[in-house]
Amino acid sequence: MEYPLKKESKGKITWKEYISSKTEERYEVIDGEIYDMSPSPSERHQTILGNFYFLLRERLKGTPCRVYLAPLDVYLDEFNFVQPDIFVVCDREKIKDRIYGAPDIIIEILSPFTSLKDKRLKKALYEKFGVKEYIIVHPDELIIERYLLIENKYTEPDILGHDEVLKLTLHDIEIPLTEIFE
């Protein structure tokens, strides 16, 4: 696939090259490699995204934490910048024109085009950069996997079904998954 971004630094895309590009296309870059963000998500994906955003925003009112939706760049380092589906940032120093540093929580909703990247590459990336909770949503199976960062490593995932309650460590938030999956 031909990308409008030019690789000038030893075959890897850098943040500077990405930021200065004139493209309207959406990309993520992991270890300097470009990953396309298209096609657009499904209706089911967007419903789950909206439900998670609404519930997190409601439950985080009055805290220093902010909830964001894609597309918004999260800069991790010069060769790693992504656009998670939903994420929570509690350190206001990280919030500028984009997010600079690891969010506290990242939620990725799987699609046929991104599932391998989300489950393999992004999980390793988020662990490396210190994302405290990583949640993978399986929209067709109505389950989630939740990984907690303990001593710089993700634990085995908690697997929750559509009728269970997700208990986030952040501010002891509880989210009934029936409200996410409708």
C-alpha angles and dihedrals in degrees: 000000000000115000125198088222114093120220106222102156109073095301097310128105114235130206090249092054091046095048093047095049118111096216125126090202120108119237139166122209122210118180088346094304120122120236119190118231098207151142100050119258122269125258090254091053091052093047091053090045092053094046093051092046094049095048094045092047091051094048095046096053110127094024128100089247124109128199121217138187131210133296095060121108120242109199112207099164141325093292101030124068126142144174107226118198093241131356141171124219120189099172105082090198088072093056114090130122083321132002116282110195139015118316118230093237130019124189120193121187111209123236129174090256098050108026098100092045091048094047098042116018100030094043090055091044094050091047091050093051096044107254101172098210126022118188124191116195120207101201097187096046093041093229137115133209115213122195122194122203109232119172091347094306131096116244122228105286125267105230114210130185130219094268097049132090122249109219111200118201090221107096090336091277118181121202120186105220090215085072091052099046095034 
